[in-house]
Amino acid sequence: MSPSYDVIVIGLGGMGSAAAHHLSARGARVLGLEKFGPVHNRGSSHGGSRITRQSYFEDPAYVPLLLRAYELYEDLARETGREIAVLGGGVMIGRPESRTVSGSLRSALRWDLPHEMLDAKEIRRRFPTLAPRDDEVALYEKKAGLLRPENTVAAHLQLATRQGAELHFEEPVVRWEPYRGGVRVHTGVTTYTAAGLVICPGAWAPRLLADLGVPFTIERQVMYWFQPRGGTEPFRPENHPIYIWEDAEGVQVYGFPAIDGPELGAKVAFFRKGRVTTPETIDRTVHEDEVEAMAQHMSRCIPDLPGTFLKAATCMYSNTPDEHFVIARHPAHPASVTVACGFSGHGFKFVPVVGEILADLALTGSTAHPIGLFDPARLAAAPA
């Protein structure tokens, strides 16, 4: 049997790579196991960009975690020399009563976050690429922006390796089980033992955490890149903010400035308009009718954006019924197993602080971070 470790981390995507870094930084003997290669594009932590923001419409309870995540973005960039965050500002657009606007304002006021409220005329003046309706407003947040997901994962893996973590790629986990007060993890290669286990399974949560009692739903999502009509100059970060835009029917889209040069266009996507899938059956082909639906929707609010379709890519959301995370000691194995899953399409901006929380839970059993909202007990009786 392979030598024992202090902690085994299953999954080395966004959350798992951060956990491996923070655990190894504290001197733990860490083994990381990943089904695919490093910084892969088969799960949820890819696509070149992810939005980050502090005026969080989902719930004000997330804001303290975001403030800490911002500190950790800076640490990660400084320690690795990689571009992690580009904070060029962002707008949350919709009718005043929309969840996107009202929820963002609620968090901004609750935590005294710097922000501005803009009417439609002011939105059009400051950001000429955007064409809101007269009854739409925006919350502008200067500290909003984007994260580089591939760079973030690579940076955490880089630091974990530097700190002595042993990382195995292309080694899928078959099963795990309690063993002599700790855990035993079986892969297609061998069996490992450790005092503790951190499980960051992403879309594989329904299989690896079937005993958690959480009814996860895996959702296929599509990201699109368009070459704007007239070119990318008006869509450069200094001219065009990140945005989340909710229409009168409650449909949300989100998008980014042109950050990768004039030939790679600007990225946009629907938020929560995907199809239920599994990691094994996801359709990785993006179809013409999907591209057309995205282009038609964007033409109503950013007329120059649809332009020419360049490319698309798929990823997966791992949704909980209430769209809040699951971060906790496993209720059936509280002494040895910690879980982080169900990030419901809005988790990546929390990656570094989740890694810190997981190290706390795995090594001490508790954390000073506010994670009461993420207790899986709230979902144990939820209908599938």
C-alpha positions as MATLAB code, in Angstrom:
seq = 'MSPSYDVIVIGLGGMGSAAAHHLSARGARVLGLEKFGPVHNRGSSHGGSRITRQSYFEDPAYVPLLLRAYELYEDLARETGREIAVLGGGVMIGRPESRTVSGSLRSALRWDLPHEMLDAKEIRRRFPTLAPRDDEVALYEKKAGLLRPENTVAAHLQLATRQGAELHFEEPVVRWEPYRGGVRVHTGVTTYTAAGLVICPGAWAPRLLADLGVPFTIERQVMYWFQPRGGTEPFRPENHPIYIWEDAEGVQVYGFPAIDGPELGAKVAFFRKGRVTTPETIDRTVHEDEVEAMAQHMSRCIPDLPGTFLKAATCMYSNTPDEHFVIARHPAHPASVTVACGFSGHGFKFVPVVGEILADLALTGSTAHPIGLFDPARLAAAPA';
ca = [
       0.000    0.000    0.000;
       1.218    3.500   -0.787;
       2.482    5.657    2.087;
      -0.036    7.510    4.216;
      -0.668   11.238    3.882;
      -2.087   13.871    6.174;
      -4.723   14.867    3.612;
      -5.775   13.540    0.219;
      -7.496   16.031   -2.094;
      -9.807   14.567   -4.729;
     -10.172   16.891   -7.713;
      -7.569   19.497   -8.693;
      -9.725   22.006  -10.535;
     -10.498   25.401   -9.049;
     -11.363   24.435   -5.479;
      -9.115   21.386   -5.215;
      -6.016   23.145   -6.500;
      -6.570   25.935   -3.959;
      -7.072   23.391   -1.178;
      -3.837   21.603   -2.123;
      -1.990   24.922   -1.979;
      -3.351   26.057    1.378;
      -2.931   22.627    2.984;
       0.652   22.203    1.820;
       1.470   25.800    2.810;
       0.630   24.800    6.386;
       3.025   21.872    6.286;
       0.525   19.079    5.644;
       1.621   16.045    3.635;
      -0.770   16.355    0.697;
      -1.690   13.996   -2.115;
      -3.805   15.474   -4.904;
      -5.671   13.202   -7.305;
      -7.124   14.419  -10.596;
      -9.116   12.494  -13.187;
      -7.742   14.563  -16.079;
      -4.552   16.478  -16.792;
      -3.547   19.734  -15.092;
      -5.660   22.799  -15.974;
      -8.057   20.793  -18.116;
     -11.214   21.917  -19.913;
     -13.556   19.053  -19.018;
     -15.194   20.543  -15.935;
     -15.993   24.092  -14.817;
     -12.687   25.976  -14.413;
     -11.870   27.015  -17.959;
     -12.916   29.406  -20.702;
     -10.395   32.233  -20.273;
     -12.426   34.442  -17.918;
     -14.825   34.436  -14.972;
     -16.621   37.428  -13.477;
     -15.716   38.631  -10.007;
     -17.700   41.208   -8.015;
     -18.398   42.196   -4.427;
     -21.946   43.631   -4.549;
     -23.323   40.127   -4.534;
     -26.962   39.783   -5.554;
     -27.141   36.129   -4.500;
     -26.908   36.948   -0.771;
     -25.053   39.528    1.361;
     -23.632   36.621    3.388;
     -21.114   36.016    0.600;
     -19.501   39.447    0.825;
     -17.007   38.764    3.649;
     -15.719   35.780    1.712;
     -15.337   37.916   -1.400;
     -13.362   40.560    0.473;
     -10.935   37.861    1.615;
     -10.812   36.336   -1.876;
      -9.713   39.679   -3.299;
      -6.799   39.756   -0.867;
      -5.835   36.239   -1.874;
      -6.000   37.076   -5.621;
      -3.286   39.646   -4.987;
      -1.186   37.192   -2.984;
      -1.482   34.558   -5.700;
      -0.465   36.938   -8.485;
       2.485   38.242   -6.487;
       3.760   34.792   -5.513;
       3.518   33.266   -8.996;
       3.867   36.198  -11.409;
       0.669   35.177  -13.206;
      -2.232   37.419  -14.207;
      -5.090   36.412  -11.908;
      -7.556   39.327  -11.653;
      -8.307   42.235  -14.014;
     -10.505   44.669  -12.080;
     -11.737   47.093  -14.708;
     -15.219   47.683  -13.290;
     -18.601   46.133  -13.887;
     -22.310   46.872  -14.182;
     -25.307   44.892  -12.932;
     -28.146   45.922  -15.261;
     -31.906   45.425  -15.192;
     -35.092   46.979  -13.945;
     -34.738   48.416  -10.445;
     -36.764   45.570   -8.957;
     -34.814   42.820  -10.741;
     -32.824   40.409   -8.620;
     -29.619   41.445  -10.377;
     -30.003   45.115   -9.458;
     -31.915   45.002   -6.181;
     -29.848   42.148   -4.775;
     -26.578   43.836   -5.719;
     -27.726   47.078   -4.098;
     -28.765   45.224   -0.962;
     -25.272   43.753   -0.545;
     -23.573   47.049   -1.364;
     -25.584   48.871    1.292;
     -25.284   46.094    3.862;
     -21.466   46.083    3.646;
     -20.898   49.730    2.713;
     -19.291   48.788   -0.604;
     -18.328   51.583   -3.018;
     -20.848   51.716   -5.853;
     -22.864   54.034   -8.090;
     -26.423   53.783   -9.360;
     -26.777   54.770  -13.022;
     -29.943   55.433  -15.006;
     -30.243   54.344  -18.626;
     -29.047   57.662  -20.003;
     -25.936   57.589  -17.831;
     -25.203   53.968  -18.741;
     -25.279   54.859  -22.429;
     -23.096   57.916  -21.886;
     -20.396   56.138  -19.894;
     -20.467   52.868  -21.795;
     -21.503   53.520  -25.427;
     -21.385   49.818  -26.307;
     -24.386   49.200  -24.008;
     -27.962   50.015  -25.069;
     -30.253   49.651  -22.055;
     -33.972   50.284  -22.277;
     -35.233   53.492  -20.697;
     -36.651   51.613  -17.701;
     -33.368   49.851  -16.927;
     -30.729   50.954  -14.409;
     -27.336   49.678  -13.340;
     -25.270   49.297  -10.227;
     -21.698   50.150  -11.171;
     -18.906   48.637   -9.092;
     -15.367   49.811   -9.745;
     -13.834   46.746   -8.094;
     -15.711   44.275  -10.279;
     -13.835   42.604  -13.092;
     -12.658   39.237  -14.285;
     -10.510   36.350  -13.202;
      -8.317   34.149  -15.360;
      -9.457   30.619  -14.413;
      -6.687   28.662  -16.116;
      -4.023   30.939  -14.626;
      -5.614   30.646  -11.191;
      -5.645   26.847  -11.230;
      -2.109   26.713  -12.635;
      -0.889   29.133   -9.964;
      -2.356   27.082   -7.124;
      -0.866   23.881   -8.559;
       2.487   25.627   -8.956;
       2.521   26.694   -5.311;
       1.269   23.340   -4.046;
       4.072   21.544   -5.883;
       6.650   24.042   -4.657;
       5.441   23.423   -1.096;
       5.848   19.657   -1.378;
       2.393   18.441   -2.379;
       2.360   15.262   -4.459;
      -0.032   15.755   -7.378;
      -1.178   12.868   -9.575;
      -2.948   13.578  -12.854;
      -4.822   11.175  -15.129;
      -5.557    9.068  -12.030;
      -9.338    8.854  -11.506;
     -10.689    7.960   -8.090;
     -12.816    4.819   -8.131;
     -14.103    5.041   -4.560;
     -13.233    6.209   -1.057;
     -14.131    4.887    2.386;
     -13.451    5.422    6.098;
     -10.459    3.405    7.290;
      -8.947    3.083   10.781;
      -9.983    6.551   11.892;
      -8.939    8.094    8.587;
      -9.716    7.357    4.959;
      -8.742    5.020    2.178;
      -8.929    6.105   -1.467;
      -8.916    3.644   -4.360;
      -7.857    4.735   -7.842;
      -7.279    2.820  -11.039;
      -3.596    2.667  -10.073;
      -3.428    1.813   -6.377;
      -4.885    2.516   -2.922;
      -3.876    5.396   -0.649;
      -4.531    6.114    3.019;
      -4.616    9.408    4.883;
      -5.792   10.959    8.103;
      -8.149   13.239    6.210;
      -9.873   13.663    2.871;
     -10.988   16.797    0.995;
     -13.407   16.125   -1.855;
     -13.786   18.807   -4.559;
     -15.617   16.778   -7.218;
     -17.254   19.451   -9.367;
     -19.763   17.822  -11.700;
     -18.781   14.392  -10.400;
     -20.406   15.148   -7.015;
     -23.439   12.901   -7.599;
     -21.112    9.892   -7.867;
     -18.387   10.663   -5.342;
     -20.759   12.144   -2.760;
     -23.861   10.021   -3.223;
     -24.171    9.605    0.553;
     -24.207   13.355    1.243;
     -27.975   13.605    0.795;
     -27.818   16.591   -1.565;
     -29.829   16.414   -4.819;
     -27.294   17.902   -7.226;
     -28.282   18.813  -10.780;
     -25.545   18.984  -13.417;
     -26.239   21.591  -16.087;
     -24.568   22.042  -19.474;
     -23.586   25.636  -20.129;
     -22.221   27.305  -23.267;
     -19.777   30.225  -23.571;
     -19.678   32.170  -26.856;
     -17.105   34.466  -28.451;
     -18.188   37.023  -31.070;
     -16.196   39.489  -33.138;
     -18.070   42.777  -32.595;
     -19.287   44.677  -35.621;
     -16.658   47.355  -36.217;
     -13.940   45.532  -34.283;
     -12.913   45.162  -30.669;
     -11.577   48.671  -29.930;
     -14.846   49.900  -28.305;
     -14.911   46.641  -26.321;
     -11.470   46.969  -24.773;
     -11.433   46.823  -20.941;
     -10.983   50.580  -20.554;
     -14.174   51.158  -22.581;
     -16.430   48.185  -21.935;
     -17.081   46.705  -18.449;
     -17.976   43.220  -17.376;
     -21.754   42.989  -17.007;
     -24.614   40.875  -15.783;
     -27.850   41.881  -17.495;
     -31.316   40.706  -16.501;
     -34.240   41.314  -18.869;
     -37.910   41.806  -18.007;
     -38.506   38.045  -18.142;
     -35.736   37.350  -15.646;
     -33.274   35.952  -18.203;
     -29.686   36.825  -17.295;
     -26.713   37.141  -19.617;
     -23.170   38.018  -18.656;
     -20.184   39.137  -20.635;
     -16.674   40.505  -20.767;
     -14.556   43.059  -22.547;
     -12.273   41.991  -25.391;
      -9.271   40.894  -23.334;
      -7.328   38.590  -25.644;
      -6.518   40.755  -28.637;
      -8.453   41.959  -31.679;
      -8.818   38.534  -33.293;
     -10.435   36.730  -30.355;
     -13.496   38.922  -29.872;
     -15.594   39.275  -26.733;
     -17.169   36.532  -24.648;
     -20.815   36.300  -23.582;
     -23.129   33.627  -22.172;
     -26.557   32.986  -20.745;
     -26.642   32.414  -16.996;
     -28.709   29.356  -16.032;
     -30.190   28.531  -19.388;
     -28.596   25.143  -19.882;
     -29.720   21.552  -20.151;
     -29.493   18.858  -17.495;
     -26.655   16.462  -18.265;
     -23.972   14.293  -16.705;
     -20.194   14.451  -17.109;
     -20.370   11.272  -19.167;
     -23.175   12.365  -21.517;
     -22.616   16.123  -21.958;
     -22.943   17.300  -25.548;
     -19.726   19.175  -26.276;
     -20.965   20.317  -29.690;
     -22.484   23.804  -29.794;
     -25.282   23.917  -32.335;
     -26.327   26.613  -34.799;
     -29.655   27.283  -33.088;
     -27.818   27.941  -29.799;
     -25.495   30.440  -31.458;
     -28.450   32.162  -33.121;
     -30.370   32.424  -29.838;
     -27.371   34.013  -28.151;
     -26.796   36.452  -31.009;
     -30.458   37.507  -31.129;
     -30.583   38.133  -27.398;
     -27.392   40.224  -27.399;
     -28.468   42.277  -30.414;
     -31.210   43.822  -28.263;
     -28.858   45.144  -25.564;
     -25.381   45.368  -27.166;
     -26.195   45.873  -30.863;
     -22.621   45.656  -32.150;
     -21.649   42.577  -30.181;
     -23.112   39.669  -32.150;
     -21.146   40.675  -35.244;
     -19.429   37.459  -36.348;
     -19.513   34.239  -34.369;
     -15.984   33.013  -33.625;
     -16.189   29.988  -31.344;
     -17.978   28.417  -28.385;
     -17.137   26.074  -25.537;
     -19.100   24.084  -22.988;
     -18.716   23.775  -19.245;
     -20.831   22.375  -16.410;
     -22.651   23.892  -13.467;
     -23.142   21.673  -10.400;
     -26.348   23.090   -8.942;
     -27.943   22.729   -5.536;
     -31.707   23.300   -5.155;
     -31.193   26.740   -3.559;
     -28.103   27.615   -5.660;
     -25.948   28.074   -2.544;
     -22.717   26.158   -2.001;
     -21.952   23.090    0.079;
     -18.785   23.543    2.167;
     -18.600   21.490    5.347;
     -17.311   18.496    7.172;
     -19.137   15.471    5.779;
     -22.041   14.855    8.197;
     -21.527   11.063    8.090;
     -17.742   11.294    8.477;
     -17.102   14.561   10.356;
     -13.756   13.509   11.813;
     -12.020   12.833    8.520;
     -13.867   14.070    5.412;
     -14.420   17.646    4.177;
     -16.487   18.493    1.094;
     -16.744   21.466   -1.264;
     -19.307   21.142   -4.037;
     -22.547   22.452   -5.531;
     -21.084   25.816   -6.533;
     -24.077   26.380   -8.804;
     -22.402   28.425  -11.518;
     -21.099   31.236   -9.307;
     -18.267   29.682   -7.351;
     -15.041   30.444   -9.173;
     -14.573   33.932   -7.722;
     -14.337   32.257   -4.294;
     -11.636   29.741   -5.240;
      -8.754   31.086   -3.102;
     -10.844   31.628    0.030;
     -12.522   28.234   -0.356;
      -9.045   26.710   -0.416;
      -8.298   28.515    2.833;
     -11.567   27.318    4.392;
     -10.944   23.720    3.339;
      -7.499   23.784    4.915;
      -9.067   25.097    8.135;
     -11.735   22.397    8.200;
      -9.429   19.545    7.238;
      -6.690   20.412    9.731;
      -8.624   21.877   12.679;
     -12.266   20.915   12.160;
     -13.528   24.502   12.074;
     -13.017   27.846   10.369;
     -13.395   31.478   11.343;
     -14.928   32.224    7.946;
     -18.745   32.540    7.864;
     -19.936   29.357    6.134;
     -23.225   28.653    7.914;
     -25.131   29.223    4.664;
     -23.311   26.264    3.109;
     -24.276   23.502    5.566;
     -25.561   20.473    3.597;
     -28.105   19.769    6.358;
     -30.331   22.462    4.831;
     -30.723   20.321    1.694;
     -30.895   16.803    3.075;
     -34.687   16.665    2.846;
     -34.987   18.657   -0.383;
     -36.829   16.921   -3.224;
     -34.738   15.705   -6.135;
];
